[in-house]
């Protein structure tokens, strides 16, 4: 978890609320720092497009080429926390 926190701090250049930071740390822990680094979510957030960045969370719902219900729920929870 500490590693994920560090990556979020290094890759996100805009100020974050505590909830945004927590949601991004959860996301990074699950998908990996490389995925965050290459993500449209990160690019939009670093441009200050918070709502557009939040809309990227649901796109990360697949594993093994299939949409997984657990990932749909996880991304919805992360997005809700990010926007809270």
Secondary structure, DSSP 8 states (H G I E B T S, - for coil): -HHHHHHHHHH--S---HHHHHHHHHHHHHH-HHHHHH-HHHHHHHTT-HHHHHTTGGG--EETTEE-HHHHHHHHHHHHHHH-
